[in-house]
């Protein structure tokens, strides 16, 4: 596997991870225990991205998928009327 194909593979894995996170968040919102529908406010989707080490270049690309998905979901009316926000946390070595 060459360097280019390895990077492409990691990019695909990051994209699939972001899409999976969005899907899980949407499924969790659909199975709310509150039958009265009284919940309000936005839905925040978290993303842990790498910003150091050999995969540092993938961090911005991973969160970009969340922002793109959130934009499209919000344009379509949100998830059960709730807007979606992205929150990213950086992973890396301390210090």
N, CA, C and O atoms as a MOPAC input file, in Angstrom:
PM7 MOZYME 1SCF
protein

 N      0.86200 1    -1.17100 1     0.00000 1
 C      0.00000 1     0.00000 1     0.00000 1
 C      0.90300 1     1.22800 1     0.00000 1
 O      1.74500 1     1.36700 1     0.88800 1
 N      0.74900 1     2.10800 1    -0.96200 1
 C      1.55400 1     3.30700 1    -1.06100 1
 C      1.05800 1     4.39000 1    -0.10500 1
 O      0.01900 1     4.24800 1     0.53900 1
 N      1.82000 1     5.46100 1    -0.03200 1
 C      1.46000 1     6.56600 1     0.86500 1
 C      0.13000 1     7.18700 1     0.46000 1
 O     -0.71500 1     7.45800 1     1.31300 1
 N     -0.05800 1     7.40900 1    -0.82300 1
 C     -1.31000 1     8.03100 1    -1.28800 1
 C     -2.51600 1     7.14700 1    -0.99700 1
 O     -3.54600 1     7.64000 1    -0.53600 1
 N     -2.40200 1     5.85300 1    -1.25900 1
 C     -3.54700 1     4.97200 1    -1.00500 1
 C     -3.79300 1     4.83000 1     0.50100 1
 O     -4.93600 1     4.65700 1     0.92400 1
 N     -2.73500 1     4.90000 1     1.31200 1
 C     -2.89800 1     4.85200 1     2.76300 1
 C     -3.62500 1     6.08300 1     3.28100 1
 O     -4.48600 1     5.97900 1     4.15500 1
 N     -3.28000 1     7.25000 1     2.74200 1
 C     -3.97200 1     8.48200 1     3.13500 1
 C     -5.42600 1     8.45100 1     2.70200 1
 O     -6.31200 1     8.88600 1     3.43900 1
 N     -5.66700 1     7.93800 1     1.50800 1
 C     -7.04600 1     7.84400 1     1.02600 1
 C     -7.86100 1     6.93000 1     1.93200 1
 O     -9.01100 1     7.22900 1     2.25500 1
 N     -7.26100 1     5.81400 1     2.33800 1
 C     -7.94500 1     4.88700 1     3.23700 1
 C     -8.28100 1     5.57700 1     4.55900 1
 O     -9.40500 1     5.45400 1     5.04600 1
 N     -7.32400 1     6.30000 1     5.14800 1
 C     -7.57400 1     6.99300 1     6.41000 1
 C     -8.64000 1     8.06600 1     6.25600 1
 O     -9.43400 1     8.29100 1     7.17000 1
 N     -8.66300 1     8.72400 1     5.11700 1
 C     -9.67200 1     9.74700 1     4.86600 1
 C    -11.06800 1     9.11400 1     4.80900 1
 O    -12.03200 1     9.65800 1     5.34800 1
 N    -11.15700 1     7.97100 1     4.15500 1
 C    -12.43700 1     7.26300 1     4.06800 1
 C    -12.88100 1     6.79500 1     5.45100 1
 O    -14.06000 1     6.89700 1     5.79100 1
 N    -11.95400 1     6.28700 1     6.24300 1
 C    -12.28600 1     5.83300 1     7.59000 1
 C    -12.79200 1     7.00200 1     8.43300 1
 O    -13.76600 1     6.85400 1     9.17200 1
 N    -12.14000 1     8.16200 1     8.32900 1
 C    -12.58300 1     9.34100 1     9.07000 1
 C    -13.97200 1     9.78500 1     8.65700 1
 O    -14.78700 1    10.15100 1     9.50500 1
 N    -14.25100 1     9.75600 1     7.34900 1
 C    -15.56600 1    10.15000 1     6.84900 1
 C    -16.64100 1     9.18600 1     7.33300 1
 O    -17.71600 1     9.60800 1     7.75900 1
 N    -16.35100 1     7.90100 1     7.26800 1
 C    -17.31300 1     6.90200 1     7.73400 1
 C    -17.56900 1     7.07300 1     9.23100 1
 O    -18.70200 1     6.91800 1     9.68600 1
 N    -16.53100 1     7.39000 1     9.99600 1
 C    -16.70000 1     7.62100 1    11.42800 1
 C    -17.59600 1     8.81100 1    11.71800 1
 O    -18.43100 1     8.75900 1    12.62100 1
 N    -17.42400 1     9.88800 1    10.95200 1
 C    -18.25000 1    11.07800 1    11.14200 1
 C    -19.70300 1    10.78400 1    10.79600 1
 O    -20.61000 1    11.16600 1    11.53500 1
 N    -19.92200 1    10.11300 1     9.68500 1
 C    -21.28800 1     9.77000 1     9.27900 1
 C    -21.92600 1     8.84700 1    10.31700 1
 O    -23.10800 1     8.98300 1    10.63100 1
 N    -21.14500 1     7.91400 1    10.84200 1
 C    -21.66500 1     7.01800 1    11.87800 1
 C    -22.05300 1     7.76700 1    13.13700 1
 O    -23.05900 1     7.44600 1    13.77000 1
 N    -21.25300 1     8.77300 1    13.50600 1
 C    -21.57100 1     9.58400 1    14.68600 1
 C    -22.88400 1    10.32500 1    14.49600 1
 O    -23.70900 1    10.38300 1    15.40700 1
 N    -23.07300 1    10.88800 1    13.31800 1
 C    -24.31300 1    11.60900 1    13.02500 1
 C    -25.49900 1    10.64700 1    13.06400 1
 O    -26.55500 1    10.97900 1    13.60200 1
 N    -25.32600 1     9.46800 1    12.50000 1
 C    -26.42400 1     8.49700 1    12.48200 1
 C    -26.80800 1     8.05900 1    13.89100 1
 O    -27.99300 1     7.92900 1    14.19700 1
 N    -25.81800 1     7.83100 1    14.74800 1
 C    -26.10200 1     7.42400 1    16.12800 1
 C    -26.81200 1     8.54500 1    16.87700 1
 O    -27.75400 1     8.29400 1    17.62800 1
 N    -26.36100 1     9.77900 1    16.67400 1
 C    -27.00100 1    10.91200 1    17.35100 1
 C    -28.45100 1    11.06400 1    16.90500 1
 O    -29.32800 1    11.34500 1    17.72300 1
 N    -28.70100 1    10.88300 1    15.62900 1
 C    -30.06900 1    11.00200 1    15.12900 1
 C    -30.94200 1     9.87700 1    15.66700 1
 O    -32.10600 1    10.10500 1    15.99800 1
 N    -30.39900 1     8.67100 1    15.76000 1
 C    -31.16900 1     7.54800 1    16.29700 1
 C    -31.48200 1     7.76200 1    17.76900 1
 O    -32.57400 1     7.43200 1    18.23000 1
 N    -30.52700 1     8.31400 1    18.50600 1
 C    -30.75600 1     8.57200 1    19.92900 1
 C    -31.84900 1     9.61300 1    20.13000 1
 O    -32.63000 1     9.51700 1    21.07600 1
 N    -31.90800 1    10.58900 1    19.26400 1
 C    -32.93600 1    11.62300 1    19.39300 1
 C    -34.31300 1    11.07500 1    19.05200 1
 O    -35.31700 1    11.54400 1    19.58700 1
 N    -34.36600 1    10.11600 1    18.19200 1
 C    -35.64900 1     9.54800 1    17.79300 1
 C    -36.24800 1     8.64200 1    18.85200 1
 O    -37.45000 1     8.37400 1    18.82200 1
 N    -35.43200 1     8.16100 1    19.79400 1
 C    -35.94500 1     7.24400 1    20.80600 1
 C    -36.00400 1     7.91200 1    22.17300 1
 O    -35.61300 1     7.31600 1    23.17600 1
 N    -36.48200 1     9.12200 1    22.21400 1
 C    -36.57500 1     9.87000 1    23.46400 1
 C    -37.61200 1     9.24000 1    24.38300 1
 O    -38.65800 1     8.77700 1    23.92900 1
 N    -37.31500 1     9.22700 1    25.66700 1
 C    -38.25300 1     8.68300 1    26.63800 1
 C    -39.35100 1     9.66700 1    27.00300 1
 O    -40.30900 1     9.28300 1    27.67400 1
 N    -39.24900 1    10.89600 1    26.59300 1
 C    -40.23700 1    11.91800 1    26.92000 1
 C    -41.34700 1    11.88700 1    25.87900 1
 O    -41.14400 1    12.34300 1    24.75400 1
 N    -42.49800 1    11.36600 1    26.22600 1
 C    -43.57800 1    11.21100 1    25.25000 1
 C    -44.32800 1    12.51000 1    25.00100 1
 O    -45.08200 1    12.61100 1    24.03300 1
 N    -44.13100 1    13.51400 1    25.86800 1
 C    -44.86700 1    14.76400 1    25.67800 1
 C    -44.20900 1    15.66600 1    24.65200 1
 O    -44.80300 1    16.65700 1    24.22800 1
 N    -42.98100 1    15.33500 1    24.24500 1
 C    -42.29800 1    16.14800 1    23.24300 1
 C    -41.83900 1    17.48500 1    23.78500 1
 O    -41.69100 1    18.43300 1    23.01300 1
 N    -41.60700 1    17.59700 1    25.08200 1
 C    -41.27000 1    18.85800 1    25.70500 1
 C    -39.80400 1    19.24900 1    25.62000 1
 O    -39.41900 1    20.28800 1    26.15700 1
 N    -38.98000 1    18.44900 1    24.96200 1
 C    -37.56700 1    18.77700 1    24.86100 1
 C    -37.37800 1    19.91500 1    23.87000 1
 O    -38.07400 1    19.99900 1    22.85900 1
 N    -36.42000 1    20.79400 1    24.17700 1
 C    -36.14400 1    21.89400 1    23.26500 1
 C    -34.64900 1    22.12800 1    23.21000 1
 O    -33.89400 1    21.59100 1    24.02000 1
 N    -34.22900 1    22.93200 1    22.25200 1
 C    -32.81800 1    23.26200 1    22.11600 1
 C    -32.14900 1    22.46200 1    21.01700 1
 O    -32.73300 1    21.53200 1    20.46100 1
 N    -30.92100 1    22.83500 1    20.71300 1
 C    -30.19700 1    22.16500 1    19.63000 1
 C    -29.64300 1    20.81300 1    20.05500 1
 O    -29.53700 1    20.51200 1    21.24400 1
 N    -29.29700 1    20.01700 1    19.07200 1
 C    -28.63600 1    18.73300 1    19.28400 1
 C    -27.16300 1    18.95700 1    18.98500 1
 O    -26.81500 1    19.45200 1    17.91300 1
 N    -26.29700 1    18.59700 1    19.92400 1
 C    -24.86500 1    18.76900 1    19.73100 1
 C    -24.23600 1    17.41200 1    19.45600 1
 O    -24.42800 1    16.46000 1    20.21300 1
 N    -23.48600 1    17.33300 1    18.36900 1
 C    -22.79400 1    16.10900 1    17.98600 1
 C    -21.30700 1    16.32000 1    18.24200 1
 O    -20.71200 1    17.27000 1    17.73400 1
 N    -20.71400 1    15.43600 1    19.02800 1
 C    -19.29600 1    15.54200 1    19.35800 1
 C    -18.44000 1    14.77600 1    18.37900 1
 O    -18.85200 1    13.74500 1    17.84700 1
 N    -17.24200 1    15.28900 1    18.14300 1
 C    -16.28800 1    14.63200 1    17.26800 1
 C    -14.90500 1    14.75800 1    17.87900 1
 O    -14.44400 1    15.86500 1    18.15800 1
 N    -14.24600 1    13.63600 1    18.08700 1
 C    -12.86900 1    13.64100 1    18.56400 1
 C    -11.97100 1    13.48900 1    17.34100 1
 O    -12.08600 1    12.51400 1    16.59800 1
 N    -11.09400 1    14.43700 1    17.13900 1
 C    -10.23700 1    14.44200 1    15.95500 1
 C     -8.77800 1    14.53500 1    16.36600 1
 O     -8.44100 1    15.13100 1    17.38900 1
 N     -7.92500 1    13.93900 1    15.55800 1
 C     -6.49300 1    13.99500 1    15.81600 1
 C     -5.90400 1    15.24700 1    15.18700 1
 O     -6.20700 1    15.57100 1    14.03800 1
 N     -5.07100 1    15.94700 1    15.92900 1
 C     -4.40900 1    17.14300 1    15.42500 1
 C     -2.90200 1    17.07400 1    15.62100 1
 O     -2.19600 1    18.04400 1    15.34700 1
 N     -2.40400 1    15.93400 1    16.09400 1
 C     -0.96800 1    15.75200 1    16.26000 1
 C     -0.58800 1    14.37900 1    15.72900 1
 O     -1.44900 1    13.53700 1    15.47800 1
 N      0.69900 1    14.16700 1    15.56300 1
 C      1.19500 1    12.87000 1    15.13200 1
 C      1.02200 1    12.64000 1    13.64400 1
 O      0.76900 1    13.57700 1    12.88800 1
 N      1.16000 1    11.38500 1    13.22500 1
 C      1.12400 1    11.06900 1    11.79500 1
 C     -0.23800 1    11.30900 1    11.14100 1
 O     -0.31300 1    11.44000 1     9.91900 1
 N     -1.30000 1    11.36800 1    11.91800 1
 C     -2.64200 1    11.58800 1    11.35900 1
 C     -3.14400 1    13.01100 1    11.57600 1
 O     -4.34500 1    13.25800 1    11.46700 1
 N     -2.26100 1    13.94200 1    11.87900 1
 C     -2.65300 1    15.31700 1    12.18800 1
 C     -3.41300 1    15.97900 1    11.04300 1
 O     -4.30400 1    16.79200 1    11.28900 1
 N     -3.08300 1    15.65300 1     9.82100 1
 C     -3.75000 1    16.26900 1     8.67300 1
 C     -5.20800 1    15.84000 1     8.55700 1
 O     -5.98700 1    16.49700 1     7.86700 1
 N     -5.58600 1    14.76000 1     9.21200 1
 C     -6.95900 1    14.26100 1     9.10400 1
 C     -7.92800 1    14.95600 1    10.05100 1
 O     -9.13900 1    14.88800 1     9.84200 1
 N     -7.42900 1    15.62100 1    11.08400 1
 C     -8.29500 1    16.27100 1    12.06500 1
 C     -9.27600 1    17.25200 1    11.45300 1
 O    -10.48100 1    17.11100 1    11.66000 1
 N     -8.80000 1    18.25000 1    10.70000 1
 C     -9.73400 1    19.19700 1    10.08100 1
 C    -10.69900 1    18.53700 1     9.09600 1
 O    -11.84400 1    18.97000 1     8.96300 1
 N    -10.24200 1    17.49500 1     8.41200 1
 C    -11.12000 1    16.81200 1     7.45500 1
 C    -12.22100 1    16.03600 1     8.16700 1
 O    -13.33500 1    15.92700 1     7.65500 1
 N    -11.91700 1    15.50100 1     9.33600 1
 C    -12.92800 1    14.75000 1    10.07800 1
 C    -14.04100 1    15.66400 1    10.58400 1
 O    -15.21600 1    15.31700 1    10.46700 1
 N    -13.70100 1    16.80400 1    11.13300 1
 C    -14.73500 1    17.71000 1    11.64900 1
 C    -15.47900 1    18.38100 1    10.50800 1
 O    -16.63500 1    18.77200 1    10.67600 1
 N    -14.84400 1    18.52500 1     9.35000 1
 C    -15.52000 1    19.13400 1     8.20700 1
 C    -16.74900 1    18.32000 1     7.80200 1
 O    -17.75400 1    18.88900 1     7.37500 1
 N    -16.67700 1    17.01000 1     7.93200 1
 C    -17.82800 1    16.17500 1     7.61700 1
 C    -19.00100 1    16.43900 1     8.54500 1
 O    -20.15500 1    16.40900 1     8.11600 1
 N    -18.71400 1    16.69700 1     9.81300 1
 C    -19.77800 1    17.00000 1    10.77100 1
 C    -20.43000 1    18.33700 1    10.43100 1
 O    -21.65600 1    18.45100 1    10.44100 1
 N    -19.61200 1    19.35000 1    10.12800 1
 C    -20.16800 1    20.66200 1     9.78900 1
 C    -21.01800 1    20.59700 1     8.51500 1
 O    -22.06100 1    21.24700 1     8.42800 1
 N    -20.57700 1    19.82500 1     7.54700 1
 C    -21.34500 1    19.68100 1     6.30600 1
 C    -22.67500 1    18.98400 1     6.57200 1
 O    -23.72000 1    19.41900 1     6.08700 1
 N    -22.63100 1    17.90600 1     7.34300 1
 C    -23.86600 1    17.18000 1     7.66900 1
 C    -24.82200 1    18.06100 1     8.46700 1
 O    -26.02500 1    18.06300 1     8.20900 1
 N    -24.29400 1    18.80900 1     9.43300 1
 C    -25.14100 1    19.68200 1    10.25300 1
 C    -25.81000 1    20.74800 1     9.38800 1
 O    -26.99200 1    21.03900 1     9.56900 1
 N    -25.06700 1    21.32800 1     8.45600 1
 C    -25.62900 1    22.34000 1     7.56400 1
 C    -26.78300 1    21.76600 1     6.74600 1
 O    -27.84200 1    22.38500 1     6.63700 1
 N    -26.57500 1    20.58900 1     6.17800 1
 C    -27.62000 1    19.97300 1     5.35800 1
 C    -28.83400 1    19.56300 1     6.19100 1
 O    -29.97500 1    19.73000 1     5.75900 1
 N    -28.58400 1    19.03000 1     7.38000 1
 C    -29.69000 1    18.63600 1     8.26200 1
 C    -30.49700 1    19.85800 1     8.67600 1
 O    -31.72800 1    19.82300 1     8.66200 1
 N    -29.81100 1    20.93900 1     9.04500 1
 C    -30.50800 1    22.15900 1     9.47100 1
 C    -31.28800 1    22.80100 1     8.33500 1
 O    -32.37400 1    23.33600 1     8.55800 1
 N    -30.75300 1    22.75700 1     7.12600 1
 C    -31.48100 1    23.30100 1     5.97100 1
 C    -32.76100 1    22.52200 1     5.69700 1
 O    -33.73600 1    23.06900 1     5.18200 1
 N    -32.74600 1    21.22900 1     6.05000 1
 C    -33.92100 1    20.38200 1     5.83400 1
 C    -34.90400 1    20.44700 1     6.99900 1
 O    -35.90200 1    19.72600 1     7.00700 1
 N    -34.63400 1    21.30100 1     7.97800 1
 C    -35.56000 1    21.45100 1     9.09700 1
 C    -35.08100 1    20.85400 1    10.39700 1
 O    -35.79900 1    20.90200 1    11.39500 1
 N    -33.89000 1    20.29300 1    10.41400 1
 C    -33.33900 1    19.72600 1    11.64300 1
 C    -33.79900 1    18.30800 1    11.88800 1
 O    -34.38400 1    17.67200 1    11.01100 1
 N    -33.53600 1    17.81900 1    13.07300 1
 C    -33.94700 1    16.47800 1    13.49700 1
 C    -35.14100 1    16.65400 1    14.41700 1
 O    -35.00500 1    17.11600 1    15.55000 1
 N    -36.30100 1    16.28600 1    13.92500 1
 C    -37.54900 1    16.46800 1    14.66300 1
 C    -37.70700 1    17.91100 1    15.12400 1
 O    -38.21000 1    18.18000 1    16.21400 1
 N    -37.26500 1    18.83900 1    14.26700 1
 C    -37.39400 1    20.25500 1    14.54700 1
 C    -36.25000 1    20.87200 1    15.33500 1
 O    -36.25900 1    22.07700 1    15.58200 1
 N    -35.27300 1    20.08000 1    15.73100 1
 C    -34.12500 1    20.57600 1    16.49800 1
 C    -32.94600 1    20.82100 1    15.56300 1
 O    -32.64300 1    19.97700 1    14.72000 1
 N    -32.28300 1    21.95600 1    15.70000 1
 C    -31.08400 1    22.22000 1    14.91500 1
 C    -29.92300 1    21.38500 1    15.45100 1
 O    -29.91200 1    20.98200 1    16.61500 1
 N    -28.95300 1    21.13500 1    14.58200 1
 C    -27.79200 1    20.32100 1    14.90600 1
 C    -26.55000 1    21.20700 1    14.94600 1
 O    -26.34500 1    22.03200 1    14.05500 1
 N    -25.72500 1    21.03800 1    15.97300 1
 C    -24.44900 1    21.74000 1    16.10400 1
 C    -23.32800 1    20.71900 1    16.20800 1
 O    -23.55200 1    19.59200 1    16.64900 1
 N    -22.12600 1    21.10400 1    15.80700 1
 C    -20.95400 1    20.24400 1    15.93000 1
 C    -20.02700 1    20.78200 1    17.00700 1
 O    -19.82700 1    21.99100 1    17.11800 1
 N    -19.47400 1    19.89300 1    17.78500 1
 C    -18.51500 1    20.24600 1    18.82100 1
 C    -17.32200 1    19.32200 1    18.65000 1
 O    -17.47600 1    18.10200 1    18.71100 1
 N    -16.13800 1    19.87600 1    18.43800 1
 C    -14.97700 1    19.00700 1    18.26900 1
 C    -14.00000 1    19.16000 1    19.42000 1
 O    -13.81100 1    20.24100 1    19.97600 1
 N    -13.40200 1    18.05800 1    19.74600 1
 C    -12.35800 1    17.99900 1    20.76100 1
 C    -11.10600 1    17.45800 1    20.09100 1
 O    -11.16400 1    16.54200 1    19.27100 1
 N    -10.00000 1    18.02800 1    20.44900 1
 C     -8.73000 1    17.61600 1    19.84400 1
 C     -8.09600 1    16.50500 1    20.65400 1
 O     -8.02400 1    16.57200 1    21.88100 1
 N     -7.63800 1    15.48100 1    19.94900 1
 C     -6.89800 1    14.41100 1    20.58000 1
 C     -5.42900 1    14.59500 1    20.23500 1
 O     -5.08900 1    15.02700 1    19.13300 1
 N     -4.60100 1    14.28000 1    21.14100 1
 C     -3.17400 1    14.38200 1    20.90400 1
 C     -2.42100 1    14.11300 1    22.18000 1
 O     -3.01400 1    13.86000 1    23.22900 1
 N     -1.14000 1    14.16900 1    22.08400 1
 C     -0.32300 1    13.93700 1    23.27000 1
 C     -0.31300 1    15.18100 1    24.14400 1
 O     -0.16700 1    16.29100 1    23.63400 1
 N     -0.46400 1    15.01400 1    25.44800 1
 C     -0.42600 1    16.18600 1    26.32500 1
 C      0.97000 1    16.79800 1    26.37900 1
 O      1.98100 1    16.12200 1    26.19000 1
 N      0.98700 1    18.09100 1    26.64100 1
 C      2.22900 1    18.80600 1    26.84500 1
 C      2.94900 1    19.06200 1    25.60800 1
 O      4.02300 1    19.66300 1    25.63200 1

